[in-house]
Each structure stands twice: as structure tokens, then as C-alpha cells.
Amino acid sequence: MHRKMIDVWVGLFVLLGLAALLFLALKAGNMSTLSFSKTYAITGKFDNIGGLKPQAPVKSAGVVVGRVGDIRFDNKSYQALVTLDMDAGHQFPKDSSLKILTAGLLGEQYIGIEPGGDTTNLVAGDRITHTSSATVLEDLINQFIYSKAADGKETAK
């Protein structure tokens, strides 16, 4: 009887461990918020997507309104073509704009959508033309260094 009780507790402990590992795997894969609600797909082209990944959130006013579905390279325009799976319950005007933003200094990247003022809403298959690419930290540092070097040359004259 005592041996069976120990076996039950060990089995329960193993099941809890497996559930914890599954939870961590879903969190690491950014799939912990699986949703089976209806979505509609829209696209946007970006010059630079930085570290944006599929399943990254699409946010408006800090609220998740969709997910990044697919990221491809367009061989004709030499830009990244990003497909967004927007929740059907959230409608945005056709002249909305997209920005790639970063959560925190070194955090994950996500897409921010800013609604426009158009009276017609986006539908499945529409493309948003107003996009802002990801800010690359190395480019900012280079700009800062070159501007300081230019300031130093002007003061030397």
C-alpha cells in the first residue's frame, strides 16, 4: 500500500513537470496565446524588419489586435513583405499606418498599427502602404558618431 502511494506521487510530479515544460516551450515559441477566432489578412512592405518574427503581436493603443502571419522577401521591390492576421473584431481604416516597434531597449519587436481617418475599413487582401521600418541600433550609433565628428571639424575651423 505504501509503495503504491509513492508511485502515485511520483507520477503526479512527472506530469506536473511535463506540463511546465510544455508551458515554457509555448512561451519561448511565442505561441502561448493561440487563438482560433476569425481573422483577416492584410500586408505591408518594409525596407527593414529588424528582428521581427512570425507570431509577433500587432498592437494598437497597447492592445493586441492581431499577429504577424508570414514574412517573405519580395524579389521585385527588394523589400520584406509582411502578412498580418488581424482579429476580425478589430477593424481599421484603409489609410492606417504600420510601424515596427521594440518593447523595451532590447525587447521583442512588434508591429504597431495607427488608425487613419478614412471612412472605409481594411478588408482581407488589402495592402497598407504607409509603413515605417525598424530602427536599427547600429545605424543610430553611426549617425551619432558622424554628427559628433562633423561638430568637431566645425569647432576646429
VMD Tcl script that builds the backbone (N, CA, C; Angstrom):
set m [mol new atoms 471]
animate dup $m
set s [atomselect $m all]
$s set {name element resname resid chain x y z} {
  {N N MET 1 A 0.830 -1.187 0.000}
  {CA C MET 1 A 0.000 0.000 0.000}
  {C C MET 1 A 0.875 1.252 0.000}
  {N N HIS 2 A 1.920 1.244 0.825}
  {CA C HIS 2 A 2.809 2.401 0.921}
  {C C HIS 2 A 3.554 2.617 -0.391}
  {N N ARG 3 A 3.929 1.548 -1.068}
  {CA C ARG 3 A 4.652 1.624 -2.341}
  {C C ARG 3 A 3.771 2.226 -3.433}
  {N N LYS 4 A 2.475 1.865 -3.474}
  {CA C LYS 4 A 1.553 2.411 -4.464}
  {C C LYS 4 A 1.376 3.915 -4.280}
  {N N MET 5 A 1.339 4.376 -3.063}
  {CA C MET 5 A 1.167 5.811 -2.783}
  {C C MET 5 A 2.386 6.598 -3.270}
  {N N ILE 6 A 3.561 6.057 -3.086}
  {CA C ILE 6 A 4.781 6.721 -3.563}
  {C C ILE 6 A 4.760 6.776 -5.093}
  {N N ASP 7 A 4.334 5.677 -5.743}
  {CA C ASP 7 A 4.254 5.659 -7.199}
  {C C ASP 7 A 3.256 6.693 -7.722}
  {N N VAL 8 A 2.147 6.880 -7.059}
  {CA C VAL 8 A 1.150 7.879 -7.459}
  {C C VAL 8 A 1.745 9.287 -7.359}
  {N N TRP 9 A 2.433 9.583 -6.268}
  {CA C TRP 9 A 3.030 10.916 -6.086}
  {C C TRP 9 A 4.151 11.181 -7.107}
  {N N VAL 10 A 4.939 10.172 -7.410}
  {CA C VAL 10 A 5.992 10.330 -8.422}
  {C C VAL 10 A 5.366 10.571 -9.794}
  {N N GLY 11 A 4.328 9.836 -10.131}
  {CA C GLY 11 A 3.630 10.034 -11.411}
  {C C GLY 11 A 3.031 11.422 -11.521}
  {N N LEU 12 A 2.440 11.904 -10.431}
  {CA C LEU 12 A 1.868 13.247 -10.407}
  {C C LEU 12 A 2.958 14.308 -10.586}
  {N N PHE 13 A 4.072 14.100 -9.932}
  {CA C PHE 13 A 5.204 15.025 -10.048}
  {C C PHE 13 A 5.737 15.064 -11.484}
  {N N VAL 14 A 5.834 13.900 -12.136}
  {CA C VAL 14 A 6.305 13.827 -13.517}
  {C C VAL 14 A 5.321 14.537 -14.451}
  {N N LEU 15 A 4.019 14.355 -14.253}
  {CA C LEU 15 A 3.014 15.023 -15.075}
  {C C LEU 15 A 3.092 16.544 -14.915}
  {N N LEU 16 A 3.279 17.011 -13.703}
  {CA C LEU 16 A 3.416 18.454 -13.477}
  {C C LEU 16 A 4.672 18.994 -14.151}
  {N N GLY 17 A 5.746 18.236 -14.108}
  {CA C GLY 17 A 6.980 18.648 -14.772}
  {C C GLY 17 A 6.805 18.739 -16.279}
  {N N LEU 18 A 6.131 17.770 -16.863}
  {CA C LEU 18 A 5.872 17.790 -18.308}
  {C C LEU 18 A 4.973 18.965 -18.691}
  {N N ALA 19 A 3.969 19.266 -17.870}
  {CA C ALA 19 A 3.095 20.411 -18.134}
  {C C ALA 19 A 3.886 21.712 -18.064}
  {N N ALA 20 A 4.814 21.815 -17.113}
  {CA C ALA 20 A 5.646 23.014 -17.001}
  {C C ALA 20 A 6.556 23.157 -18.210}
  {N N LEU 21 A 7.142 22.055 -18.697}
  {CA C LEU 21 A 7.983 22.101 -19.890}
  {C C LEU 21 A 7.180 22.502 -21.127}
  {N N LEU 22 A 5.966 22.005 -21.264}
  {CA C LEU 22 A 5.107 22.380 -22.384}
  {C C LEU 22 A 4.778 23.872 -22.334}
  {N N PHE 23 A 4.471 24.376 -21.145}
  {CA C PHE 23 A 4.181 25.797 -20.971}
  {C C PHE 23 A 5.383 26.652 -21.368}
  {N N LEU 24 A 6.578 26.262 -20.929}
  {CA C LEU 24 A 7.783 27.019 -21.280}
  {C C LEU 24 A 8.079 26.961 -22.773}
  {N N ALA 25 A 7.847 25.813 -23.395}
  {CA C ALA 25 A 8.082 25.698 -24.836}
  {C C ALA 25 A 7.126 26.597 -25.611}
  {N N LEU 26 A 5.873 26.655 -25.206}
  {CA C LEU 26 A 4.913 27.532 -25.869}
  {C C LEU 26 A 5.256 29.000 -25.651}
  {N N LYS 27 A 5.704 29.348 -24.463}
  {CA C LYS 27 A 6.109 30.733 -24.180}
  {C C LYS 27 A 7.322 31.121 -25.005}
  {N N ALA 28 A 8.305 30.247 -25.089}
  {CA C ALA 28 A 9.526 30.543 -25.844}
  {C C ALA 28 A 9.227 30.666 -27.331}
  {N N GLY 29 A 8.278 29.911 -27.831}
  {CA C GLY 29 A 7.902 29.964 -29.232}
  {C C GLY 29 A 6.875 31.032 -29.533}
  {N N ASN 30 A 6.520 31.851 -28.556}
  {CA C ASN 30 A 5.540 32.930 -28.703}
  {C C ASN 30 A 4.206 32.383 -29.203}
  {N N MET 31 A 3.856 31.188 -28.736}
  {CA C MET 31 A 2.607 30.581 -29.156}
  {C C MET 31 A 1.676 30.345 -27.979}
  {N N SER 32 A 1.931 31.010 -26.869}
  {CA C SER 32 A 1.113 30.785 -25.689}
  {C C SER 32 A -0.250 31.444 -25.811}
  {N N THR 33 A -0.408 32.315 -26.796}
  {CA C THR 33 A -1.685 32.986 -26.969}
  {C C THR 33 A -2.375 32.503 -28.229}
  {N N LEU 34 A -2.437 31.192 -28.406}
  {CA C LEU 34 A -3.111 30.637 -29.565}
  {C C LEU 34 A -4.579 31.040 -29.536}
  {N N SER 35 A -5.057 31.492 -30.668}
  {CA C SER 35 A -6.431 31.932 -30.771}
  {C C SER 35 A -7.045 31.316 -32.014}
  {N N PHE 36 A -8.264 30.886 -31.887}
  {CA C PHE 36 A -8.949 30.293 -33.015}
  {C C PHE 36 A -10.083 31.195 -33.488}
  {N N SER 37 A -9.988 32.492 -33.174}
  {CA C SER 37 A -11.002 33.431 -33.622}
  {C C SER 37 A -10.792 33.756 -35.099}
  {N N LYS 38 A -11.811 34.342 -35.723}
  {CA C LYS 38 A -11.732 34.668 -37.145}
  {C C LYS 38 A -10.743 35.803 -37.360}
  {N N THR 39 A -9.987 35.703 -38.459}
  {CA C THR 39 A -9.009 36.731 -38.789}
  {C C THR 39 A -9.152 37.115 -40.258}
  {N N TYR 40 A -8.575 38.250 -40.596}
  {CA C TYR 40 A -8.446 38.650 -41.994}
  {C C TYR 40 A -7.005 39.083 -42.213}
  {N N ALA 41 A -6.472 38.779 -43.398}
  {CA C ALA 41 A -5.055 39.015 -43.686}
  {C C ALA 41 A -4.874 40.321 -44.458}
  {N N ILE 42 A -3.925 41.138 -43.986}
  {CA C ILE 42 A -3.514 42.334 -44.705}
  {C C ILE 42 A -1.994 42.293 -44.823}
  {N N THR 43 A -1.428 43.069 -45.730}
  {CA C THR 43 A 0.016 43.035 -45.943}
  {C C THR 43 A 0.604 44.441 -45.896}
  {N N GLY 44 A 1.901 44.476 -45.673}
  {CA C GLY 44 A 2.656 45.718 -45.699}
  {C C GLY 44 A 4.089 45.415 -46.116}
  {N N LYS 45 A 4.713 46.372 -46.822}
  {CA C LYS 45 A 6.103 46.207 -47.249}
  {C C LYS 45 A 6.993 47.107 -46.403}
  {N N PHE 46 A 8.132 46.545 -45.980}
  {CA C PHE 46 A 9.075 47.267 -45.134}
  {C C PHE 46 A 10.470 47.176 -45.744}
  {N N ASP 47 A 11.246 48.258 -45.612}
  {CA C ASP 47 A 12.635 48.246 -46.061}
  {C C ASP 47 A 13.501 47.387 -45.147}
  {N N ASN 48 A 13.203 47.410 -43.843}
  {CA C ASN 48 A 13.995 46.658 -42.863}
  {C C ASN 48 A 13.061 46.221 -41.743}
  {N N ILE 49 A 13.001 44.925 -41.485}
  {CA C ILE 49 A 12.120 44.437 -40.419}
  {C C ILE 49 A 12.876 44.141 -39.132}
  {N N GLY 50 A 14.196 44.330 -39.112}
  {CA C GLY 50 A 14.976 44.074 -37.899}
  {C C GLY 50 A 14.842 42.627 -37.463}
  {N N GLY 51 A 14.453 42.413 -36.215}
  {CA C GLY 51 A 14.311 41.069 -35.668}
  {C C GLY 51 A 12.871 40.613 -35.565}
  {N N LEU 52 A 11.990 41.167 -36.393}
  {CA C LEU 52 A 10.579 40.781 -36.365}
  {C C LEU 52 A 10.438 39.318 -36.754}
  {N N LYS 53 A 9.576 38.603 -36.036}
  {CA C LYS 53 A 9.388 37.173 -36.276}
  {C C LYS 53 A 7.907 36.865 -36.469}
  {N N PRO 54 A 7.605 35.763 -37.166}
  {CA C PRO 54 A 6.200 35.340 -37.240}
  {C C PRO 54 A 5.632 35.112 -35.845}
  {N N GLN 55 A 4.370 35.359 -35.685}
  {CA C GLN 55 A 3.622 35.263 -34.432}
  {C C GLN 55 A 3.883 36.455 -33.497}
  {N N ALA 56 A 4.655 37.445 -33.943}
  {CA C ALA 56 A 4.847 38.654 -33.140}
  {C C ALA 56 A 3.509 39.393 -33.083}
  {N N PRO 57 A 3.243 40.081 -31.985}
  {CA C PRO 57 A 1.949 40.765 -31.865}
  {C C PRO 57 A 1.837 41.988 -32.769}
  {N N VAL 58 A 0.614 42.284 -33.157}
  {CA C VAL 58 A 0.261 43.544 -33.801}
  {C C VAL 58 A -0.572 44.294 -32.773}
  {N N LYS 59 A -0.126 45.500 -32.402}
  {CA C LYS 59 A -0.789 46.235 -31.330}
  {C C LYS 59 A -1.293 47.584 -31.805}
  {N N SER 60 A -2.406 48.002 -31.246}
  {CA C SER 60 A -2.931 49.341 -31.432}
  {C C SER 60 A -3.335 49.840 -30.058}
  {N N ALA 61 A -2.796 50.998 -29.668}
  {CA C ALA 61 A -3.036 51.571 -28.345}
  {C C ALA 61 A -2.643 50.603 -27.234}
  {N N GLY 62 A -1.642 49.760 -27.481}
  {CA C GLY 62 A -1.152 48.818 -26.478}
  {C C GLY 62 A -1.937 47.522 -26.397}
  {N N VAL 63 A -2.978 47.379 -27.205}
  {CA C VAL 63 A -3.825 46.187 -27.183}
  {C C VAL 63 A -3.475 45.308 -28.380}
  {N N VAL 64 A -3.321 44.015 -28.154}
  {CA C VAL 64 A -3.015 43.083 -29.242}
  {C C VAL 64 A -4.272 42.917 -30.099}
  {N N VAL 65 A -4.143 43.280 -31.388}
  {CA C VAL 65 A -5.270 43.207 -32.318}
  {C C VAL 65 A -5.014 42.230 -33.457}
  {N N GLY 66 A -3.865 41.559 -33.419}
  {CA C GLY 66 A -3.529 40.598 -34.454}
  {C C GLY 66 A -2.149 40.020 -34.235}
  {N N ARG 67 A -1.685 39.242 -35.188}
  {CA C ARG 67 A -0.366 38.598 -35.137}
  {C C ARG 67 A 0.279 38.648 -36.519}
  {N N VAL 68 A 1.596 38.643 -36.532}
  {CA C VAL 68 A 2.325 38.544 -37.791}
  {C C VAL 68 A 2.171 37.109 -38.292}
  {N N GLY 69 A 1.664 36.978 -39.513}
  {CA C GLY 69 A 1.424 35.655 -40.059}
  {C C GLY 69 A 2.605 35.108 -40.832}
  {N N ASP 70 A 3.132 35.905 -41.749}
  {CA C ASP 70 A 4.169 35.411 -42.643}
  {C C ASP 70 A 5.093 36.559 -43.006}
  {N N ILE 71 A 6.366 36.247 -43.193}
  {CA C ILE 71 A 7.359 37.241 -43.617}
  {C C ILE 71 A 8.091 36.653 -44.822}
  {N N ARG 72 A 8.056 37.382 -45.936}
  {CA C ARG 72 A 8.723 36.936 -47.159}
  {C C ARG 72 A 9.525 38.083 -47.753}
  {N N PHE 73 A 10.427 37.758 -48.651}
  {CA C PHE 73 A 11.218 38.755 -49.353}
  {C C PHE 73 A 10.664 38.919 -50.758}
  {N N ASP 74 A 10.382 40.159 -51.153}
  {CA C ASP 74 A 9.877 40.456 -52.484}
  {C C ASP 74 A 11.051 40.715 -53.419}
  {N N ASN 75 A 11.270 39.832 -54.375}
  {CA C ASN 75 A 12.415 39.932 -55.282}
  {C C ASN 75 A 12.320 41.103 -56.254}
  {N N LYS 76 A 11.132 41.660 -56.439}
  {CA C LYS 76 A 10.979 42.770 -57.376}
  {C C LYS 76 A 11.252 44.113 -56.717}
  {N N SER 77 A 10.738 44.300 -55.508}
  {CA C SER 77 A 10.926 45.594 -54.838}
  {C C SER 77 A 12.077 45.568 -53.833}
  {N N TYR 78 A 12.631 44.384 -53.594}
  {CA C TYR 78 A 13.719 44.198 -52.619}
  {C C TYR 78 A 13.318 44.692 -51.223}
  {N N GLN 79 A 12.105 44.368 -50.850}
  {CA C GLN 79 A 11.581 44.714 -49.537}
  {C C GLN 79 A 11.015 43.460 -48.878}
  {N N ALA 80 A 10.814 43.569 -47.564}
  {CA C ALA 80 A 10.178 42.474 -46.835}
  {C C ALA 80 A 8.666 42.639 -46.934}
  {N N LEU 81 A 7.986 41.573 -47.289}
  {CA C LEU 81 A 6.532 41.568 -47.383}
  {C C LEU 81 A 5.995 40.845 -46.150}
  {N N VAL 82 A 5.302 41.587 -45.299}
  {CA C VAL 82 A 4.815 41.047 -44.032}
  {C C VAL 82 A 3.299 40.901 -44.099}
  {N N THR 83 A 2.817 39.699 -43.824}
  {CA C THR 83 A 1.383 39.433 -43.780}
  {C C THR 83 A 0.928 39.455 -42.327}
  {N N LEU 84 A -0.129 40.215 -42.057}
  {CA C LEU 84 A -0.666 40.344 -40.708}
  {C C LEU 84 A -2.022 39.661 -40.642}
  {N N ASP 85 A -2.211 38.824 -39.636}
  {CA C ASP 85 A -3.500 38.183 -39.392}
  {C C ASP 85 A -4.215 38.988 -38.314}
  {N N MET 86 A -5.132 39.852 -38.744}
  {CA C MET 86 A -5.838 40.749 -37.836}
  {C C MET 86 A -7.109 40.080 -37.319}
  {N N ASP 87 A -7.412 40.286 -36.036}
  {CA C ASP 87 A -8.651 39.756 -35.465}
  {C C ASP 87 A -9.839 40.419 -36.153}
  {N N ALA 88 A -10.825 39.622 -36.520}
  {CA C ALA 88 A -11.986 40.137 -37.249}
  {C C ALA 88 A -12.773 41.150 -36.419}
  {N N GLY 89 A -12.663 41.096 -35.122}
  {CA C GLY 89 A -13.387 42.024 -34.259}
  {C C GLY 89 A -12.790 43.421 -34.231}
  {N N HIS 90 A -11.611 43.602 -34.818}
  {CA C HIS 90 A -10.947 44.903 -34.831}
  {C C HIS 90 A -10.814 45.374 -36.272}
  {N N GLN 91 A -11.521 46.435 -36.609}
  {CA C GLN 91 A -11.497 46.991 -37.957}
  {C C GLN 91 A -10.706 48.290 -37.955}
  {N N PHE 92 A -9.913 48.506 -39.005}
  {CA C PHE 92 A -9.092 49.705 -39.133}
  {C C PHE 92 A -9.347 50.362 -40.476}
  {N N PRO 93 A -9.246 51.696 -40.538}
  {CA C PRO 93 A -9.441 52.406 -41.813}
  {C C PRO 93 A -8.363 52.036 -42.836}
  {N N LYS 94 A -8.677 52.229 -44.121}
  {CA C LYS 94 A -7.755 51.883 -45.198}
  {C C LYS 94 A -6.466 52.689 -45.170}
  {N N ASP 95 A -6.495 53.905 -44.618}
  {CA C ASP 95 A -5.290 54.733 -44.609}
  {C C ASP 95 A -4.505 54.610 -43.307}
  {N N SER 96 A -4.643 53.475 -42.630}
  {CA C SER 96 A -3.877 53.227 -41.405}
  {C C SER 96 A -2.398 53.064 -41.758}
  {N N SER 97 A -1.536 53.208 -40.754}
  {CA C SER 97 A -0.099 53.056 -40.993}
  {C C SER 97 A 0.483 52.014 -40.052}
  {N N LEU 98 A 1.600 51.414 -40.478}
  {CA C LEU 98 A 2.277 50.375 -39.704}
  {C C LEU 98 A 3.672 50.841 -39.326}
  {N N LYS 99 A 4.094 50.506 -38.093}
  {CA C LYS 99 A 5.453 50.778 -37.627}
  {C C LYS 99 A 5.973 49.531 -36.937}
  {N N ILE 100 A 7.255 49.267 -37.124}
  {CA C ILE 100 A 7.880 48.186 -36.363}
  {C C ILE 100 A 8.484 48.823 -35.126}
  {N N LEU 101 A 8.047 48.383 -33.966}
  {CA C LEU 101 A 8.458 48.953 -32.689}
  {C C LEU 101 A 9.142 47.889 -31.834}
  {N N THR 102 A 9.812 48.340 -30.796}
  {CA C THR 102 A 10.501 47.437 -29.877}
  {C C THR 102 A 9.944 47.621 -28.477}
  {N N ALA 103 A 9.666 46.516 -27.807}
  {CA C ALA 103 A 9.198 46.556 -26.420}
  {C C ALA 103 A 10.424 46.629 -25.521}
  {N N GLY 104 A 10.719 47.801 -24.993}
  {CA C GLY 104 A 11.903 47.975 -24.145}
  {C C GLY 104 A 13.141 48.192 -24.982}
  {N N LEU 105 A 14.275 48.337 -24.326}
  {CA C LEU 105 A 15.525 48.637 -25.019}
  {C C LEU 105 A 15.997 47.475 -25.883}
  {N N LEU 106 A 15.970 46.273 -25.350}
  {CA C LEU 106 A 16.407 45.093 -26.099}
  {C C LEU 106 A 15.306 44.049 -26.195}
  {N N GLY 107 A 14.054 44.491 -26.099}
  {CA C GLY 107 A 12.933 43.560 -26.071}
  {C C GLY 107 A 12.522 43.058 -27.433}
  {N N GLU 108 A 11.434 42.317 -27.454}
  {CA C GLU 108 A 10.925 41.758 -28.695}
  {C C GLU 108 A 10.343 42.854 -29.581}
  {N N GLN 109 A 10.357 42.615 -30.862}
  {CA C GLN 109 A 9.795 43.579 -31.797}
  {C C GLN 109 A 8.366 43.194 -32.121}
  {N N TYR 110 A 7.548 44.209 -32.355}
  {CA C TYR 110 A 6.157 44.009 -32.708}
  {C C TYR 110 A 5.749 45.086 -33.697}
  {N N ILE 111 A 4.580 44.945 -34.272}
  {CA C ILE 111 A 4.081 45.936 -35.222}
  {C C ILE 111 A 3.000 46.755 -34.538}
  {N N GLY 112 A 3.137 48.062 -34.650}
  {CA C GLY 112 A 2.118 48.981 -34.163}
  {C C GLY 112 A 1.310 49.481 -35.340}
  {N N ILE 113 A 0.003 49.448 -35.221}
  {CA C ILE 113 A -0.869 49.953 -36.282}
  {C C ILE 113 A -1.579 51.190 -35.765}
  {N N GLU 114 A -1.471 52.279 -36.524}
  {CA C GLU 114 A -2.115 53.534 -36.155}
  {C C GLU 114 A -3.271 53.771 -37.112}
  {N N PRO 115 A -4.483 53.904 -36.572}
  {CA C PRO 115 A -5.641 54.094 -37.450}
  {C C PRO 115 A -5.591 55.443 -38.155}
  {N N GLY 116 A -6.088 55.457 -39.381}
  {CA C GLY 116 A -6.182 56.686 -40.152}
  {C C GLY 116 A -7.565 57.292 -40.008}
  {N N GLY 117 A -7.938 58.104 -40.966}
  {CA C GLY 117 A -9.225 58.783 -40.891}
  {C C GLY 117 A -10.187 58.428 -42.004}
  {N N ASP 118 A -9.841 57.429 -42.810}
  {CA C ASP 118 A -10.689 57.030 -43.928}
  {C C ASP 118 A -12.005 56.451 -43.411}
  {N N THR 119 A -13.043 56.565 -44.225}
  {CA C THR 119 A -14.353 56.040 -43.804}
  {C C THR 119 A -14.532 54.569 -44.157}
  {N N THR 120 A -13.713 54.048 -45.097}
  {CA C THR 120 A -13.808 52.627 -45.442}
  {C C THR 120 A -12.727 51.853 -44.692}
  {N N ASN 121 A -13.071 50.656 -44.292}
  {CA C ASN 121 A -12.157 49.828 -43.498}
  {C C ASN 121 A -11.379 48.851 -44.364}
  {N N LEU 122 A -10.276 48.377 -43.809}
  {CA C LEU 122 A -9.470 47.350 -44.462}
  {C C LEU 122 A -10.252 46.047 -44.542}
  {N N VAL 123 A -10.039 45.332 -45.632}
  {CA C VAL 123 A -10.641 44.003 -45.788}
  {C C VAL 123 A -9.523 43.026 -46.136}
  {N N ALA 124 A -9.845 41.758 -46.126}
  {CA C ALA 124 A -8.851 40.719 -46.412}
  {C C ALA 124 A -8.204 40.972 -47.764}
  {N N GLY 125 A -6.866 40.899 -47.789}
  {CA C GLY 125 A -6.113 41.080 -49.019}
  {C C GLY 125 A -5.625 42.494 -49.259}
  {N N ASP 126 A -6.061 43.465 -48.463}
  {CA C ASP 126 A -5.613 44.852 -48.636}
  {C C ASP 126 A -4.150 45.003 -48.253}
  {N N ARG 127 A -3.513 46.040 -48.824}
  {CA C ARG 127 A -2.111 46.337 -48.517}
  {C C ARG 127 A -2.036 47.733 -47.909}
  {N N ILE 128 A -1.325 47.849 -46.801}
  {CA C ILE 128 A -1.087 49.149 -46.176}
  {C C ILE 128 A 0.205 49.703 -46.768}
  {N N THR 129 A 0.125 50.919 -47.308}
  {CA C THR 129 A 1.285 51.500 -47.987}
  {C C THR 129 A 2.113 52.386 -47.072}
  {N N HIS 130 A 1.524 52.912 -46.017}
  {CA C HIS 130 A 2.263 53.779 -45.091}
  {C C HIS 130 A 2.932 52.920 -44.020}
  {N N THR 131 A 4.228 52.639 -44.196}
  {CA C THR 131 A 4.956 51.795 -43.256}
  {C C THR 131 A 6.243 52.478 -42.822}
  {N N SER 132 A 6.654 52.201 -41.591}
  {CA C SER 132 A 7.938 52.673 -41.064}
  {C C SER 132 A 8.745 51.463 -40.643}
  {N N SER 133 A 9.963 51.370 -41.143}
  {CA C SER 133 A 10.808 50.211 -40.854}
  {C C SER 133 A 11.332 50.239 -39.428}
  {N N ALA 134 A 11.951 49.132 -39.052}
  {CA C ALA 134 A 12.538 49.006 -37.720}
  {C C ALA 134 A 13.730 49.952 -37.583}
  {N N THR 135 A 13.902 50.478 -36.401}
  {CA C THR 135 A 15.070 51.308 -36.116}
  {C C THR 135 A 16.217 50.386 -35.741}
  {N N VAL 136 A 17.301 50.502 -36.474}
  {CA C VAL 136 A 18.464 49.647 -36.241}
  {C C VAL 136 A 19.427 50.404 -35.337}
  {N N LEU 137 A 19.766 49.813 -34.212}
  {CA C LEU 137 A 20.606 50.458 -33.211}
  {C C LEU 137 A 21.964 50.851 -33.783}
  {N N GLU 138 A 22.537 50.024 -34.629}
  {CA C GLU 138 A 23.839 50.335 -35.216}
  {C C GLU 138 A 23.784 51.593 -36.076}
  {N N ASP 139 A 22.674 51.777 -36.813}
  {CA C ASP 139 A 22.526 52.977 -37.633}
  {C C ASP 139 A 22.444 54.231 -36.763}
  {N N LEU 140 A 21.742 54.139 -35.650}
  {CA C LEU 140 A 21.652 55.285 -34.738}
  {C C LEU 140 A 23.012 55.643 -34.157}
  {N N ILE 141 A 23.783 54.642 -33.792}
  {CA C ILE 141 A 25.117 54.886 -33.231}
  {C C ILE 141 A 26.013 55.516 -34.291}
  {N N ASN 142 A 25.958 55.017 -35.527}
  {CA C ASN 142 A 26.756 55.601 -36.605}
  {C C ASN 142 A 26.379 57.053 -36.866}
  {N N GLN 143 A 25.090 57.355 -36.868}
  {CA C GLN 143 A 24.653 58.733 -37.073}
  {C C GLN 143 A 25.188 59.632 -35.961}
  {N N PHE 144 A 25.125 59.165 -34.738}
  {CA C PHE 144 A 25.613 59.944 -33.602}
  {C C PHE 144 A 27.115 60.199 -33.725}
  {N N ILE 145 A 27.872 59.163 -34.078}
  {CA C ILE 145 A 29.328 59.301 -34.199}
  {C C ILE 145 A 29.686 60.273 -35.312}
  {N N TYR 146 A 29.038 60.137 -36.469}
  {CA C TYR 146 A 29.349 61.026 -37.593}
  {C C TYR 146 A 28.934 62.461 -37.308}
  {N N SER 147 A 27.826 62.655 -36.599}
  {CA C SER 147 A 27.419 64.031 -36.279}
  {C C SER 147 A 28.391 64.652 -35.285}
  {N N LYS 148 A 28.901 63.886 -34.341}
  {CA C LYS 148 A 29.892 64.410 -33.388}
  {C C LYS 148 A 31.213 64.694 -34.093}
  {N N ALA 149 A 31.584 63.856 -35.056}
  {CA C ALA 149 A 32.818 64.084 -35.810}
  {C C ALA 149 A 32.689 65.351 -36.655}
  {N N ALA 150 A 31.524 65.585 -37.228}
  {CA C ALA 150 A 31.295 66.785 -38.022}
  {C C ALA 150 A 31.307 68.020 -37.130}
  {N N ASP 151 A 30.750 67.917 -35.918}
  {CA C ASP 151 A 30.781 69.042 -34.968}
  {C C ASP 151 A 32.208 69.366 -34.574}
  {N N GLY 152 A 33.039 68.354 -34.402}
  {CA C GLY 152 A 34.437 68.553 -34.021}
  {C C GLY 152 A 35.224 69.258 -35.111}
  {N N LYS 153 A 34.914 68.960 -36.387}
  {CA C LYS 153 A 35.595 69.618 -37.504}
  {C C LYS 153 A 35.209 71.094 -37.598}
  {N N GLU 154 A 33.940 71.401 -37.304}
  {CA C GLU 154 A 33.477 72.789 -37.383}
  {C C GLU 154 A 34.100 73.642 -36.286}
  {N N THR 155 A 34.252 73.094 -35.091}
  {CA C THR 155 A 34.842 73.875 -33.993}
  {C C THR 155 A 36.350 74.048 -34.189}
  {N N ALA 156 A 36.988 73.150 -34.928}
  {CA C ALA 156 A 38.432 73.260 -35.175}
  {C C ALA 156 A 38.730 74.388 -36.164}
  {N N LYS 157 A 37.778 74.727 -37.014}
  {CA C LYS 157 A 37.978 75.784 -38.012}
  {C C LYS 157 A 37.893 77.081 -37.317}
}
mol reanalyze $m
mol bondsrecalc $m
mol representation Tube
mol addrep $m
